[in-house]
Amino acid sequence: MKLLSPLTGRTLERVGHALQNGQERWPVLDDIAFLHAGQRALADEVLAHLDAGDEEGALVLLLGGQDDWARTPPPSLDARREAVRRRDALTFREAMSLLALGPVGTYFAHRWSDPTFLSGLALAQAHWRTGCRVLEAACGAGHFLRAFSAQAGTVTGGDVVFAKLWLARHYVAPQAALVCFDAAQPWPFEDAAADLLFCHDAFYFLPRKDRVAVEMMRVSPRVLVGHAHNALADNLSSGAPLPPAGYAALFPGCSLYDDRELTAALIGQRAPRAVPSSALEDAAALALAWQAGEAGPAAGPLTQPETGRLLRRNPLYHGGQIVWPSERYASEYGPLATYPARTDAPETARAGEAAEIDAMARARVLLDLPDRW
């Protein structure tokens, strides 16, 4: 995917560890482009390290970045250095601990079975076209990128936090193209750069949603926004949500779904039912599909592990019983969980070996986890 300057819109070309166009340069580390328009000075400092051959120093600088909603202090310099030096030996969870992700780390560690993750998979599957070029905005650590990679033509992820993209590169979605940029600024992509724009559990956080929506529709003719919190309903998470009608106004003619309906459609192996914005006033979260066509079944290749994949019992189970990582996690995800409180599922199994195994995978009793989870 061709990249543009977030400041001038001019095309950038890769030359060594930088993207440049004759007037400006932007750093590339671990094959992650850093194009954060609001951090030009940091980009120059990182480039100085790279130009001097100090890749570790450049990474340590960028791994301290956070977004405006972070609840924990940034990681120490020593912790960042350890994460860089031991990246090939660490597990995903160990790396997140060193990078001080706090509650976000818990969310990322167990996202594979969150009902809200299933709702995102269901939204994508219901409007999927095999072989499409996918761009995910606010991709975090790459959970959806990993799910999309086998069915998409190309997969690109963008996030404002470099550390999350670095986790995606090394632990979750190493095959994805990754770009660090600020979605509230002009996006560093050409018009119609992707066939599908996907954004899940993030849009409600973004400032200037009107501008962001325009950029989304500019870079892709089809847009899916999942798990957007509803301003009319109580929610545990922070953010700056809109009411359902407010989201609909940003994407004229879009289809709207209750987030819970998407998860139920996946488990029921049926198409999700769209509803008008007036029917979503009590929904905790909603999703929308703009110019994405009629919805098909919400269960399919995106939602089910490939035949033969090694599955592991959901790590939330201890001795066959769910043990929540925190009270907050239990209150936010427990009531909507698709997996039972107790299970006698095997510790490991292979996808496709039996109908009951596939049913457990669909309900997230069994999970297709990264090798170094």
C-alpha positions in Angstrom: 0.0 0.0 0.0 1.4 3.4 -1.0 2.0 5.7 1.9 1.7 9.5 2.0 3.0 12.2 4.2 0.5 13.0 6.9 1.7 16.7 6.7 1.8 17.4 3.0 0.0 14.4 1.3 3.0 13.8 -0.9 4.0 10.2 -1.8 6.7 8.7 0.4 9.2 6.1 -0.9 11.1 3.6 1.4 14.9 4.2 1.5 16.6 2.1 4.1 15.1 2.9 7.6 13.1 5.9 6.4 10.2 6.9 4.2 11.1 10.1 2.3 10.1 12.3 -0.6 12.9 14.8 -0.9 11.5 17.3 1.6 10.8 15.1 4.6 11.7 11.8 6.2 9.8 9.5 8.5 11.3 6.5 10.4 10.6 2.8 9.9 11.4 0.4 12.7 10.7 -3.4 12.7 9.0 -2.7 9.4 6.5 -0.3 11.1 6.1 3.1 9.5 6.0 6.0 12.0 3.8 8.7 10.4 2.3 10.4 13.5 1.6 13.9 12.3 1.5 15.4 15.8 4.9 14.0 16.7 7.3 15.4 14.1 10.0 16.2 16.7 9.9 12.6 18.0 10.2 11.3 14.5 13.3 13.4 13.9 14.8 12.2 17.2 14.1 8.6 16.2 15.7 9.2 12.8 18.8 10.6 14.5 19.2 7.3 16.4 18.6 5.2 13.3 21.1 7.3 11.2 23.7 6.6 13.9 23.0 2.9 13.8 21.2 2.8 17.2 18.1 0.9 16.4 17.6 -0.1 20.1 17.7 3.5 21.2 15.1 4.4 18.5 12.8 1.6 19.6 13.1 2.5 23.3 12.0 6.0 22.4 8.9 4.9 20.5 7.8 2.2 22.9 7.1 4.8 25.6 4.3 6.3 23.7 0.7 6.2 24.9 -2.7 7.4 23.8 -4.8 10.1 25.6 -6.9 7.4 27.4 -4.0 5.5 29.0 -4.7 4.7 32.7 -1.1 3.7 33.7 2.3 5.5 33.6 4.5 4.8 30.6 7.0 1.9 31.0 10.5 2.7 32.4 13.5 3.0 30.1 14.9 -0.2 31.6 11.7 -2.1 31.0 11.6 -0.9 27.4 15.2 -2.0 26.8 14.4 -5.4 28.3 11.4 -5.8 26.0 13.5 -5.0 22.9 16.5 -7.2 23.9 14.4 -10.2 24.9 11.6 -9.8 22.3 12.3 -13.2 20.7 12.2 -15.0 24.1 9.2 -13.2 25.7 5.6 -14.3 25.6 2.9 -11.8 24.5 1.8 -11.4 28.1 5.4 -10.9 29.3 6.0 -8.2 26.7 2.8 -6.4 27.6 3.8 -6.4 31.3 7.2 -4.8 30.5 5.4 -2.2 28.4 3.1 -1.3 31.3 -0.2 -1.8 29.4 -2.1 -2.4 32.6 -5.8 -3.1 32.1 -5.3 -2.9 28.3 -2.9 -5.8 28.7 -5.6 -7.9 30.3 -8.0 -6.9 27.6 -5.5 -7.9 24.9 -4.5 -11.2 26.6 -8.1 -12.4 26.7 -9.5 -10.6 23.7 -9.7 -13.9 21.7 -12.8 -14.9 23.7 -14.4 -11.6 24.5 -18.0 -11.4 23.3 -17.1 -8.0 21.8 -14.3 -9.6 19.8 -16.8 -12.1 18.4 -19.2 -9.3 17.5 -16.4 -7.8 15.4 -15.7 -11.1 13.7 -19.4 -11.5 13.0 -19.7 -8.0 11.5 -16.7 -8.6 9.2 -17.8 -12.1 8.2 -21.4 -10.9 7.4 -20.0 -8.4 4.9 -16.8 -10.1 3.8 -15.4 -10.5 0.3 -12.6 -13.0 0.0 -9.3 -11.6 -1.3 -10.2 -8.0 -0.5 -7.6 -5.4 0.7 -8.3 -4.7 4.3 -7.2 -1.6 6.3 -8.0 -1.8 10.0 -7.9 1.6 11.9 -7.0 1.5 15.6 -5.9 -2.1 15.2 -4.3 -2.4 18.6 -2.1 -5.5 19.0 -3.5 -7.0 15.8 -6.1 -9.6 16.9 -8.4 -8.9 13.9 -5.4 -8.6 11.5 -4.5 -12.2 12.5 -8.1 -13.4 11.9 -8.3 -11.6 8.5 -4.9 -12.5 7.1 -5.8 -15.9 5.7 -8.9 -14.6 3.9 -7.8 -11.2 2.7 -5.7 -10.1 -0.3 -3.6 -7.8 1.8 -3.9 -6.7 5.5 -2.8 -3.3 6.9 -3.2 -2.1 10.4 -2.8 1.4 11.8 -2.8 2.6 15.4 -1.7 5.8 17.2 0.4 3.8 19.8 3.6 2.4 18.3 4.0 -0.1 21.2 0.7 -1.8 20.3 1.8 -2.2 16.7 5.2 -3.5 17.9 3.3 -6.2 19.8 1.3 -7.1 16.7 4.5 -7.4 14.7 6.3 -9.8 17.1 3.5 -11.7 18.7 0.2 -11.6 17.0 0.1 -10.6 13.3 3.7 -10.6 12.0 2.5 -10.8 8.3 0.5 -7.5 8.4 1.7 -4.2 7.1 1.7 -1.7 10.0 1.5 2.1 10.2 1.6 4.3 13.3 -0.6 7.4 12.6 -3.1 9.6 14.3 -6.6 9.0 13.0 -7.7 12.5 14.0 -5.2 13.9 11.5 -5.1 13.4 7.7 -4.6 9.7 7.0 -1.4 8.7 5.2 -3.2 6.7 2.5 -4.4 7.3 -1.0 -8.1 7.5 -2.0 -9.6 4.0 -2.2 -6.4 2.5 -0.8 -8.4 -0.4 0.6 -11.4 -2.4 -0.4 -12.6 -2.6 3.2 -12.1 -0.2 6.2 -12.6 -1.9 9.5 -12.6 -0.2 13.0 -13.6 -2.0 16.1 -14.0 -0.9 19.8 -12.2 2.3 19.1 -14.3 4.8 17.0 -16.1 6.2 20.1 -12.7 7.2 21.6 -11.7 9.3 18.6 -11.9 13.1 18.6 -13.5 14.9 15.6 -15.5 11.9 14.5 -16.9 13.8 11.6 -13.4 14.2 10.1 -12.4 10.6 10.9 -15.6 9.4 9.1 -14.7 11.4 6.0 -11.2 9.9 6.0 -12.6 6.4 6.4 -15.0 6.9 3.4 -12.2 8.4 1.4 -9.7 5.6 1.8 -12.3 2.8 1.3 -15.6 2.4 -0.6 -16.8 0.0 2.2 -16.7 0.8 6.0 -17.4 -1.4 9.0 -17.4 0.2 12.5 -17.9 -2.3 15.3 -18.6 -2.0 19.0 -19.2 1.7 19.2 -20.4 2.7 22.7 -23.8 4.4 23.0 -24.0 7.8 24.6 -27.5 7.0 25.8 -26.5 3.9 27.8 -24.3 3.3 30.8 -20.9 1.8 30.0 -17.8 0.8 32.1 -15.3 2.2 29.6 -14.3 5.7 29.0 -14.5 7.5 25.7 -16.6 10.1 23.9 -19.5 8.1 22.4 -22.4 9.3 20.3 -26.0 8.3 20.4 -27.1 5.8 17.6 -28.5 8.5 15.4 -25.2 10.4 15.7 -23.3 7.5 14.3 -25.8 7.0 11.6 -25.6 10.6 10.5 -21.8 10.3 9.9 -22.3 7.4 7.5 -25.4 8.1 5.5 -27.4 5.1 4.5 -25.5 2.7 6.7 -27.0 -0.5 8.3 -27.0 -0.5 12.1 -26.7 -3.5 14.4 -26.9 -4.1 18.2 -23.5 -5.4 19.2 -25.2 -8.3 21.1 -27.1 -9.3 18.0 -23.9 -9.8 16.1 -22.5 -12.1 18.7 -25.7 -14.1 18.8 -25.7 -14.4 15.0 -22.2 -15.8 15.1 -23.2 -18.4 17.7 -26.4 -19.2 15.9 -24.7 -19.4 12.5 -27.1 -17.0 10.9 -27.2 -13.5 9.3 -27.4 -10.6 11.8 -30.5 -8.4 11.7 -30.1 -4.7 11.1 -32.4 -2.3 12.9 -33.1 1.5 12.8 -31.2 3.8 15.1 -34.4 4.3 17.2 -34.3 0.7 18.2 -30.8 1.0 19.6 -31.3 3.6 22.3 -30.9 1.0 25.1 -28.0 -0.9 23.4 -24.7 -0.6 25.3 -22.9 -0.7 22.0 -23.7 -0.8 18.3 -22.1 -1.5 14.9 -22.6 -0.1 11.4 -21.9 -1.1 7.9 -21.6 1.6 5.2 -22.0 0.6 1.5 -21.1 -3.0 2.5 -24.0 -4.8 0.9 -26.6 -7.1 2.3 -25.5 -9.1 5.4 -24.7 -12.8 5.0 -24.1 -15.5 7.7 -22.1 -14.2 10.6 -20.2 -17.5 11.0 -17.7 -18.6 8.5 -13.9 -18.8 7.7 -13.2 -15.6 9.7 -14.9 -16.9 12.8 -13.8 -20.5 12.8 -10.2 -21.8 13.1 -8.8 -23.4 10.0 -9.1 -27.2 10.0 -6.1 -28.8 11.7 -5.2 -25.8 13.8 -4.1 -26.6 17.3 -6.7 -25.3 19.8 -6.1 -24.7 23.5 -8.6 -24.5 26.3 -9.5 -20.9 27.1 -7.0 -19.8 29.7 -9.8 -18.2 31.7 -10.5 -21.7 32.8 -8.7 -22.9 35.9 -9.4 -26.5 36.9 -12.3 -26.4 34.5 -13.9 -23.3 36.0 -13.8 -19.7 34.9 -11.6 -17.4 37.0 -11.9 -13.8 35.9 -8.7 -11.7 35.8 -10.5 -8.8 37.6 -13.8 -7.7 38.9 -14.0 -5.1 36.2 -13.4 -7.7 33.5 -16.1 -10.0 35.0 -18.7 -7.2 35.2 -17.9 -6.0 31.6 -17.7 -9.4 29.8 -19.1 -12.0 32.1 -22.8 -11.4 31.4 -22.4 -11.7 27.7 -19.8 -14.6 27.6 -20.5 -17.3 25.1 -18.6 -19.9 27.1 -20.0 -21.7 30.2 -18.8 -21.1 33.7 -17.5 -24.7 33.8 -16.2 -27.1 31.2 -14.7 -30.5 30.7 -13.2 -29.6 27.4 -9.7 -31.1 26.6 -6.7 -28.9 27.2 -5.9 -29.2 23.5 -7.7 -30.3 20.3 -7.5 -29.9 16.5 -10.0 -27.8 14.7 -12.2 -29.8 12.4 -11.7 -33.2 14.1 -15.2 -33.4 15.5 -18.4 -31.3 15.5 -18.3 -30.8 19.2 -14.8 -29.4 19.0 -15.9 -26.9 16.4 -18.8 -25.9 18.5 -16.5 -25.3 21.5 -14.2 -23.2 19.2 -17.2 -21.2 18.0 -18.2 -20.5 21.7 -14.6 -19.8 22.6 -14.2 -22.6 25.1 -11.3 -23.7 22.8 -9.1 -21.0 21.3 -6.6 -20.6 18.4 -4.0 -18.6 20.4 -0.7 -17.3 19.1 2.2 -19.6 19.6 3.8 -17.3 22.2 0.6 -16.2 24.0 
